[in-house]
Amino acid sequence: MMTAVFSDSTMGEAQRRELLCGGEAFVHPATPASRELVASTRELIADAFGGRDPETAQHGMAVEEPGCVPEEPALEYESRALSGAS
């Protein structure tokens, strides 16, 4: 099976979601909105892991409900980043 990588695609949301769920990949250039999304995500990760390395934290943390759930600012950044708005 071959995976397609779409670069800066302008296809509709429904088709993009279908392809993503099917394993395809999308690459978009960085925008002010995507940079805000990254900054917001980094803050959530830092809060959730309390200074631990996110890649190895699972080995030293108790299993519990996730402490971070997408918040309004993160959802707004994501929406703007995916829509191409700045």
N, C-alpha and C positions, 0 to 999 in steps of 0.2 A: 504494500500500500504506500502511496506517495502522498506527502503532505504539501499543500500549496501554501505559499507565503504571499499575502497580498500587501503591497506597499502603497501607503497613502490612498487607500481605496475610498471611493465616494458612494459605494452601494448602500442601499437602505438598511435600516436597523434590523428588520425581520430577517433578511437574507444573511446579514453579518452574524446575527446570533445563531442562526441555523448552522452556518459554516463553522463558527467557533465551537459549538457543541459537537460538531462532527470531527473536531481535531485540527481544523485549519488554523493558520496563524495570521495575525494582522500586525503590521509595523507602521507606525505613524511618526512624523517628526515631532520633536519637543515643541511645546507651545507654552505660553504663560500659564494657561489653565492646567496643563499636564504637570508643569513644575510645581504648581500649588498643590496638586493632588499628591505628588511625591513627598513634598514637605509635610503635608498633613499626615500621610501614611507613616513617615519616619517618626513623627511625634507619637502616634498611636503605638508603634512598635516599641519605642523607648519606654513608654508608660507601661505597656503590657509585660515587658521582660525585665524591667528594673535594672538596666545596665548589663544584663547577661547577653551573651552572643546569641542572636536569634536562631542561628543555624544549629547550635548545640544545646540551647536552653531546655529542650524537651527531655534531656537526660537527667536534669537536676530539679525539675519542677513537678509538683503534684498534679495529677489529672483533676481538672475542675472545669466548670463552665467557662467559656471564653469571657475575658474581661473587657474585650473591646468589640463593639458592634458598630457597623457603619453609622456615622452621625451625619446630620444634615450638611455640615460644611463639606465633608468628604464626598457625599453623594452629589452635591452641587459641583465640586471640582471634577468628579468623574464624568458627570453629564456634559459639562462644558468642554472637557478634554476630548471626549468622544464625538462631540458635535462639531468640533473645529472652532468653537468660539474662543476668544482670548480673554 
